[in-house]
């Protein structure tokens, strides 16, 4: 294997916490014909040769410097968040992105939904302008009279984690519904305050998850303001055609991969249906066999492994993944002579150790699955596993969030820009808070999920404070930006023409 120096992998300037408003939009931070990642200060950085060079001409993705080493350390069972990982002893595989994570370069490639209406239909009047309810007219007049507050409202944005902040599984956290009502216009100005959702949750197509959340939270949510842990991984479809997709319920993650543009998608059930002996402890039902897509995998090279969501069958998934990681270039039934140079890459959509659910004690998440694989690989090969982890607190996820915030600003306020004051509200100090702090956002830690401690977290303290719930956090942030007297309800009886007095019948 060739030898590499640090300069082959790391940005010319070390990454540092940066205010999100200082970050230009993704489509502006590289030239149209560039295939190199850009450092946090705009400098072009080098990286290993990326797989699928034949796809390089499409230029629909950008590579963001990773904030943690791609090489696992089986001794370290928590997040590896060094911003300057040592690469001196690194032995890179032929398929490595090195210290870069590809994410979509420009705006979301498909507008999967917009604000929801009854029965999925928008109210229209053929040949007539759109209906403007009187409430909107009153709100517009109020906003005309409150220019300073309106500018402040448009210059702030909220980024919400979901599980443990707004919901517990399928169960609503009551304050979550009220928060979205306020941000969607139930406030003294009747104004929409920008907000997006940034979750390490995964396993469903974005539209399906948005529809589910809209029902639980009783508030309209758009896919254009929604980022799951695997949403930025759509960029990987430019580099790989044949992939193993792992995790999630049933075949929902196959649907996700199809939506993202991967051409040849394999799931573990397809492999078990082809050769049941590959998973000796698995009881494979006829129904599962009927819905699988078996092929002759001894004649197919799988190019990459994508863990999109939590495994529903650790034993089977780990066995198949280990077979592929130890194979010759992703060909099942083979064992590589060199476990590094012939190893295919593996990607994880997030690295959380725990996830809040309806159970009173948080459950193990994708991070524990990853650790198990890393330890097994080390034991069987003697080598540390090279892997790539997306999701919070990964820097690339926040770069992508900037793009989504700016795009959402354009939709609701016709002003495509990043607000100056971004508030990240989460329940997990090791992902929500550390990631937001690193990116220069104001961070708010709530006690309705993973974190249950008194005071602030010692290792990853929230910069804006710790709050009982999401409503308390949002109200505190809004009053800081818009004034302590700001009211969190809209009074339709107000008549702006009468200087805010309640309308009276003459």
Helices and strands as residue ranges (DSSP letters): G 6-8, G 20-22, G 26-28, G 53-58, E 61-65, E 100-104, G 118-120, H 134-144, H 147-154, E 156-160, E 167-168, E 171-172, H 174-183, E 195-198, H 206-217, G 223-225, E 226-227, G 231-238, E 242-246, H 252-260, E 264-267, H 268-274, G 276-278, H 286-291, G 297-299, E 304-307, H 314-325, E 345-348, E 354-355, E 363-364, H 366-381, E 388-389, H 395-413, E 421-426, I 429-433, H 434-439, E 442-446, E 465-467, H 470-482, G 496-498
